[in-house]
């Protein structure tokens, strides 16, 4: 008679999928926040990092899932 441990009964195939799903949602959330924050920056701040207002407008209009 064999003894099964709790660990041996866990489906390890789903772990990679769930990890990737969480990472994807985190990336989407970070993009959304970054784009919204950049949209609030002044022209001077944008100039300091070499980005124009039109670059920000283009980036801010993208959906969060698009890189």
TALINNOR-V434798 format. One record per residue. N is the residue number from 1. RES is the residue in three letters. PHI is phi in degrees with one decimal (999 if undefined). PSI is psi in whole degrees, -180 to 180 (999 if undefined). Layout:
n:N res:RES phi:PHI psi:PSI
n:N res:RES phi:PHI psi:PSI
//
This chain:
n:1 res:UNK phi:999 psi:132
n:2 res:UNK phi:-99.1 psi:153
n:3 res:UNK phi:-109.7 psi:128
n:4 res:UNK phi:-99.2 psi:133
n:5 res:UNK phi:-92.5 psi:163
n:6 res:UNK phi:-57.7 psi:-42
n:7 res:UNK phi:-60.7 psi:-38
n:8 res:UNK phi:-72.5 psi:-15
n:9 res:UNK phi:-97.0 psi:-3
n:10 res:UNK phi:-79.9 psi:138
n:11 res:UNK phi:-80.4 psi:103
n:12 res:UNK phi:-78.6 psi:-12
n:13 res:UNK phi:-72.4 psi:-30
n:14 res:UNK phi:-76.8 psi:-20
n:15 res:UNK phi:-61.7 psi:-45
n:16 res:UNK phi:-62.4 psi:-41
n:17 res:UNK phi:-63.7 psi:-47
n:18 res:UNK phi:-64.4 psi:-39
n:19 res:UNK phi:-61.8 psi:-46
n:20 res:UNK phi:-63.9 psi:-38
n:21 res:UNK phi:-64.1 psi:-46
n:22 res:UNK phi:-63.4 psi:-43
n:23 res:UNK phi:-62.6 psi:-38
n:24 res:UNK phi:-64.3 psi:-46
n:25 res:UNK phi:-62.2 psi:-39
n:26 res:UNK phi:-63.5 psi:-42
n:27 res:UNK phi:-63.6 psi:-43
n:28 res:UNK phi:-61.9 psi:-45
n:29 res:UNK phi:-63.4 psi:-41
n:30 res:UNK phi:-64.8 psi:-42
n:31 res:UNK phi:-60.4 psi:-46
n:32 res:UNK phi:-58.6 psi:-48
n:33 res:UNK phi:-64.2 psi:-44
n:34 res:UNK phi:-62.6 psi:-43
n:35 res:UNK phi:-66.0 psi:-41
n:36 res:UNK phi:-66.8 psi:-39
n:37 res:UNK phi:-66.5 psi:-45
n:38 res:UNK phi:-60.2 psi:-35
n:39 res:UNK phi:-64.1 psi:-22
n:40 res:UNK phi:-90.5 psi:-11
n:41 res:UNK phi:-69.2 psi:151
n:42 res:UNK phi:-77.8 psi:164
n:43 res:UNK phi:-60.0 psi:-36
n:44 res:UNK phi:-63.9 psi:-45
n:45 res:UNK phi:-63.1 psi:-41
n:46 res:UNK phi:-64.9 psi:-41
n:47 res:UNK phi:-60.9 psi:-39
n:48 res:UNK phi:-60.3 psi:-33
n:49 res:UNK phi:-101.0 psi:3
n:50 res:UNK phi:80.1 psi:31
n:51 res:UNK phi:-120.5 psi:137
n:52 res:UNK phi:-91.4 psi:164
n:53 res:UNK phi:-60.2 psi:-37
n:54 res:UNK phi:-68.4 psi:-33
n:55 res:UNK phi:-61.3 psi:-42
n:56 res:UNK phi:-67.8 psi:-42
n:57 res:UNK phi:-60.1 psi:-44
n:58 res:UNK phi:-62.1 psi:-45
n:59 res:UNK phi:-68.5 psi:-41
n:60 res:UNK phi:-67.4 psi:-27
n:61 res:UNK phi:-80.4 psi:-13
n:62 res:UNK phi:-68.0 psi:145
n:63 res:UNK phi:-67.6 psi:153
n:64 res:UNK phi:-60.8 psi:-25
n:65 res:UNK phi:-81.7 psi:-10
n:66 res:UNK phi:-97.4 psi:128
n:67 res:UNK phi:-77.6 psi:999
//
